[in-house]
Amino acid sequence: MYQEVQDNLESIHGALLRMNRSIQAEGTFGIMKHDRWYKRIVRKRIDSVKAELYLVALGYNLRKYITKIMALHGNLGDE
């Protein structure tokens, strides 16, 4: 079984899947780290860390949603 896993990981298909996975994960976290100045988690307990990450993700998604709505309907403050 170990050899089968190694063969799958070292295949071209496995390399493409790993590359795609790393690109997808880094996209959102890269934007949060570099464009939104979110550098580090400041909480210490796991519950607090989860809450902090959920809030950061919520803010990211809300900003994305509002930007999309404004692009579709124009700036809502123009009326």
CNS distance restraints for C-alpha pairs under 8 A (distance, minus, plus):
assign (resid   1 and name CA) (resid   5 and name CA) 6.33 0.50 0.50
assign (resid   2 and name CA) (resid   6 and name CA) 6.24 0.50 0.50
assign (resid   3 and name CA) (resid   7 and name CA) 6.07 0.50 0.50
assign (resid   4 and name CA) (resid   8 and name CA) 6.18 0.50 0.50
assign (resid   5 and name CA) (resid   9 and name CA) 6.16 0.50 0.50
assign (resid   6 and name CA) (resid  10 and name CA) 6.05 0.50 0.50
assign (resid   7 and name CA) (resid  11 and name CA) 6.04 0.50 0.50
assign (resid   8 and name CA) (resid  13 and name CA) 7.74 0.50 0.50
assign (resid   8 and name CA) (resid  14 and name CA) 5.72 0.50 0.50
assign (resid   9 and name CA) (resid  14 and name CA) 4.79 0.50 0.50
assign (resid   9 and name CA) (resid  15 and name CA) 6.53 0.50 0.50
assign (resid  10 and name CA) (resid  14 and name CA) 6.18 0.50 0.50
assign (resid  10 and name CA) (resid  15 and name CA) 6.49 0.50 0.50
assign (resid  11 and name CA) (resid  15 and name CA) 6.24 0.50 0.50
assign (resid  12 and name CA) (resid  16 and name CA) 6.22 0.50 0.50
assign (resid  13 and name CA) (resid  17 and name CA) 6.25 0.50 0.50
assign (resid  14 and name CA) (resid  18 and name CA) 6.19 0.50 0.50
assign (resid  15 and name CA) (resid  19 and name CA) 6.11 0.50 0.50
assign (resid  16 and name CA) (resid  20 and name CA) 6.10 0.50 0.50
assign (resid  17 and name CA) (resid  21 and name CA) 6.12 0.50 0.50
assign (resid  18 and name CA) (resid  22 and name CA) 6.24 0.50 0.50
assign (resid  19 and name CA) (resid  23 and name CA) 6.30 0.50 0.50
assign (resid  20 and name CA) (resid  24 and name CA) 6.23 0.50 0.50
assign (resid  21 and name CA) (resid  25 and name CA) 6.27 0.50 0.50
assign (resid  22 and name CA) (resid  26 and name CA) 6.05 0.50 0.50
assign (resid  23 and name CA) (resid  27 and name CA) 6.14 0.50 0.50
assign (resid  24 and name CA) (resid  28 and name CA) 7.46 0.50 0.50
assign (resid  25 and name CA) (resid  29 and name CA) 6.69 0.50 0.50
assign (resid  26 and name CA) (resid  30 and name CA) 5.24 0.50 0.50
assign (resid  27 and name CA) (resid  31 and name CA) 6.26 0.50 0.50
assign (resid  28 and name CA) (resid  32 and name CA) 6.29 0.50 0.50
assign (resid  29 and name CA) (resid  33 and name CA) 5.99 0.50 0.50
assign (resid  30 and name CA) (resid  34 and name CA) 5.87 0.50 0.50
assign (resid  30 and name CA) (resid  35 and name CA) 7.67 0.50 0.50
assign (resid  31 and name CA) (resid  35 and name CA) 5.10 0.50 0.50
assign (resid  31 and name CA) (resid  36 and name CA) 6.60 0.50 0.50
assign (resid  32 and name CA) (resid  36 and name CA) 4.94 0.50 0.50
assign (resid  32 and name CA) (resid  37 and name CA) 6.70 0.50 0.50
assign (resid  32 and name CA) (resid  38 and name CA) 5.72 0.50 0.50
assign (resid  32 and name CA) (resid  60 and name CA) 7.51 0.50 0.50
assign (resid  33 and name CA) (resid  37 and name CA) 5.36 0.50 0.50
assign (resid  33 and name CA) (resid  38 and name CA) 4.60 0.50 0.50
assign (resid  33 and name CA) (resid  39 and name CA) 5.48 0.50 0.50
assign (resid  34 and name CA) (resid  38 and name CA) 7.08 0.50 0.50
assign (resid  34 and name CA) (resid  39 and name CA) 7.89 0.50 0.50
assign (resid  41 and name CA) (resid  49 and name CA) 6.91 0.50 0.50
assign (resid  41 and name CA) (resid  52 and name CA) 7.53 0.50 0.50
assign (resid  42 and name CA) (resid  49 and name CA) 7.82 0.50 0.50
assign (resid  43 and name CA) (resid  48 and name CA) 5.75 0.50 0.50
assign (resid  43 and name CA) (resid  49 and name CA) 5.36 0.50 0.50
assign (resid  43 and name CA) (resid  52 and name CA) 7.46 0.50 0.50
assign (resid  44 and name CA) (resid  48 and name CA) 6.76 0.50 0.50
assign (resid  44 and name CA) (resid  49 and name CA) 6.54 0.50 0.50
assign (resid  45 and name CA) (resid  49 and name CA) 6.14 0.50 0.50
assign (resid  46 and name CA) (resid  50 and name CA) 6.12 0.50 0.50
assign (resid  47 and name CA) (resid  51 and name CA) 6.22 0.50 0.50
assign (resid  48 and name CA) (resid  52 and name CA) 6.10 0.50 0.50
assign (resid  49 and name CA) (resid  53 and name CA) 6.19 0.50 0.50
assign (resid  50 and name CA) (resid  54 and name CA) 6.05 0.50 0.50
assign (resid  51 and name CA) (resid  55 and name CA) 6.18 0.50 0.50
assign (resid  52 and name CA) (resid  56 and name CA) 6.23 0.50 0.50
assign (resid  53 and name CA) (resid  57 and name CA) 6.04 0.50 0.50
assign (resid  54 and name CA) (resid  58 and name CA) 5.95 0.50 0.50
assign (resid  55 and name CA) (resid  59 and name CA) 6.12 0.50 0.50
assign (resid  56 and name CA) (resid  60 and name CA) 6.18 0.50 0.50
assign (resid  57 and name CA) (resid  61 and name CA) 6.11 0.50 0.50
assign (resid  58 and name CA) (resid  62 and name CA) 6.02 0.50 0.50
assign (resid  59 and name CA) (resid  63 and name CA) 6.09 0.50 0.50
assign (resid  60 and name CA) (resid  64 and name CA) 6.27 0.50 0.50
assign (resid  61 and name CA) (resid  65 and name CA) 6.06 0.50 0.50
assign (resid  62 and name CA) (resid  66 and name CA) 6.05 0.50 0.50
assign (resid  63 and name CA) (resid  67 and name CA) 6.07 0.50 0.50
assign (resid  64 and name CA) (resid  68 and name CA) 6.23 0.50 0.50
assign (resid  65 and name CA) (resid  69 and name CA) 6.22 0.50 0.50
assign (resid  66 and name CA) (resid  70 and name CA) 6.06 0.50 0.50
assign (resid  67 and name CA) (resid  71 and name CA) 6.15 0.50 0.50
assign (resid  68 and name CA) (resid  72 and name CA) 6.28 0.50 0.50
assign (resid  69 and name CA) (resid  73 and name CA) 6.10 0.50 0.50
assign (resid  69 and name CA) (resid  74 and name CA) 7.83 0.50 0.50
assign (resid  70 and name CA) (resid  74 and name CA) 4.98 0.50 0.50
assign (resid  70 and name CA) (resid  75 and name CA) 5.25 0.50 0.50
assign (resid  70 and name CA) (resid  76 and name CA) 6.69 0.50 0.50
assign (resid  71 and name CA) (resid  75 and name CA) 7.30 0.50 0.50
